[in-house]
């Protein structure tokens, strides 16, 4: 069974989302990662066997983006 974690971000462009999805995929092989840039929260959704929210948040913060886990 996979975990799904959802985050609010400030990623605005498809290019930024693609770059971050690539970085996340390197850290979380086999995961499903997508951004909903149409949503006001610029939602990032990560689905994998195990997702560490702090690791996802840390990677985005280190890349200069805001990232906040949504409950």
Backbone torsions as a table, in degrees:
resi	resn	phi	psi	omega
1	UNK	NA	133.4	-177.9
2	UNK	-91.2	150.3	172.2
3	UNK	-90.6	149.4	173.1
4	UNK	-127.5	124.7	176.1
5	UNK	-117.7	141.5	-176.6
6	UNK	-125.1	136.5	-175.4
7	UNK	-132.3	147.4	170.4
8	UNK	-90.9	133.2	179.4
9	UNK	-131.7	177.3	172.7
10	UNK	-118.1	25.7	177.1
11	UNK	-74.6	125.9	-172.4
12	UNK	-105.7	-27.0	-171.8
13	UNK	-115.7	157.3	177.4
14	UNK	-61.8	-37.6	179.9
15	UNK	-63.4	-46.8	178.0
16	UNK	-60.6	-43.0	-180.0
17	UNK	-62.7	-41.1	-179.6
18	UNK	-65.3	-41.7	178.8
19	UNK	-62.9	-47.0	-179.0
20	UNK	-68.0	-37.0	177.2
21	UNK	-61.5	-39.0	177.7
22	UNK	-64.0	-44.0	178.7
23	UNK	-63.7	-41.4	178.8
24	UNK	-66.2	-39.1	-180.0
25	UNK	-63.5	-32.9	176.6
26	UNK	-65.4	-39.7	-179.2
27	UNK	-78.4	-28.0	-176.1
28	UNK	-126.8	69.4	-178.9
29	UNK	-58.3	140.3	179.4
30	UNK	83.2	2.7	-179.2
31	UNK	-87.5	161.9	172.8
32	UNK	-108.5	124.4	-174.4
33	UNK	-128.5	129.7	173.6
34	UNK	-148.4	154.3	177.7
35	UNK	-114.6	140.5	171.6
36	UNK	-111.6	92.0	-176.8
37	UNK	-78.3	-10.8	176.8
38	UNK	-78.8	-25.3	178.8
39	UNK	-71.5	144.1	-179.1
40	UNK	-62.4	-22.2	179.2
41	UNK	-92.5	2.6	-178.7
42	UNK	46.2	59.7	-168.9
43	UNK	-67.4	133.1	170.1
44	UNK	-108.0	128.8	179.1
45	UNK	-120.3	127.0	-179.9
46	UNK	-122.3	125.1	178.1
47	UNK	-122.2	125.4	-179.7
48	UNK	-160.9	170.3	177.4
49	UNK	-60.1	-37.3	175.7
50	UNK	-144.5	130.5	177.7
51	UNK	-125.4	125.2	175.3
52	UNK	-98.2	104.9	-177.6
53	UNK	-55.4	-36.1	-179.4
54	UNK	-65.8	-35.7	178.6
55	UNK	-67.6	-43.7	178.4
56	UNK	-62.4	-48.7	-179.8
57	UNK	-60.2	-44.7	-179.7
58	UNK	-61.0	-40.0	-180.0
59	UNK	-65.7	-43.6	178.6
60	UNK	-66.8	-43.1	178.8
61	UNK	-61.1	-41.9	179.6
62	UNK	-64.6	-23.7	178.6
63	UNK	-92.3	2.8	175.2
64	UNK	93.3	14.3	-178.8
65	UNK	-109.5	157.1	172.1
66	UNK	-83.7	142.0	177.3
67	UNK	-151.8	125.7	-178.3
68	UNK	-137.1	127.6	180.0
69	UNK	-67.4	135.5	175.1
70	UNK	-100.3	137.3	179.7
71	UNK	-92.0	NA	NA
